């Protein structure tokens, strides 16, 4: 199967919205994903699986670190729902992040998921998040897809407000054209929502979940083209108004007021582009907008593409340029220091120098000043010669030893600080699962762009489900540790770091048996833990007990939550 860049994918929505059309026996599918880390989705867990029958087969017992086909290492579970689970994983062969959907081979929808994934992979359209592999192996069916670290969901974009007219125009144009191409190949989405539409860092719009998500959820439609067209209309409506065009709230947006029906976007929010407002109404299931507007409804993505082509093209907004400040001449450029610049053509008066001292008093004063200067030079020369002779005498006396009296302040000079080398490190696991044990060596590799990170947690800033997370460092031999300096990735709220002296590199020694060396709390991306009374130890535990909240981190493949990452760590003695 064709390989693409990388992409983020998941399956569960947090909207709880019902399918836009009735479900039927046929089910086209796709693998849509959310960029969030949660073990379960309580809203979606109660949703019906459709006429395909109950699919609540027990999901395989999987955990972080498990490998599929000796290649795909599971990293983080992003969805566990309805008998299947979705994971962020690493393709160890190609060294890249991927997404994986996993369900038991005896799951009621396992066959349809495999068929949908293979059909989607054959499309090969770069406007869709690509399916990279679809396999049945060891009583498990899994689908591997791209993971886009630089892409942002439409849900996240709309959380900040409606899109500008040009951005909304680009979104509906690209999504409609992509879905028209998919339907020409007999593929439908059926769960096209703000979680399934992504904007990359280059401004391109991509769709995730073609075919696989509907198969995973057992969603079908007797009119798949009408269903996807209506979904595109809902996306455009939401992009223009930041409102979901139905009565129920969904995807972090409020629904429309009850008992007023579907009203055009330009009646919901002032300043909405008239052409885009009418286009959204033509795509939604309302038989062609309102009575005062007689455009025909768009029932297929192809018709929607044609309607967009007939619209006047919306141009990007002109870049805003700030007026530069008036040019200011400095006193340096004027050739003066604090005096105003002369006006051209104006002759400046030249100040005459003071007259010389010609009187008897002036002559006497000049001779007195000269005599004082000669005396000062003679005295300085004599003192310099005396100091040089004394220094030479001390240098010759090599047999004498230097002594200091009790008031000499040199004995109170602080002990020089020396950096301590790190011979190795290992993640300390007090309870539950490890975080990312394979990355601990990145915390002392001298590269601040790499590091070790914790998982993302729902509760915080104090870690609730376990005593803490951290790393034990091996200093090679017993060293007197006086401080540790940490470079962190996430700031905000507060990060609490503790140091412990322990007697082994692993997790065998309990925290209660360790000696606490120091503690600090910081709100920034750096922390320094100072040891009040330096203690000699070969092994030192750096322990995090509280972490700040941070959003989605595409560089670190990290979901929103309470988390922290150590990019560099140094010990001094």
Order of alpha helices (4+ residues) and beta strands (2+ residues): alpha-beta-beta-beta-beta-alpha-beta-beta-beta-alpha-alpha-beta-beta-alpha-alpha-beta-beta-alpha-alpha-alpha-alpha-alpha-beta-beta-beta-beta-beta-beta-beta-beta-beta-beta-beta
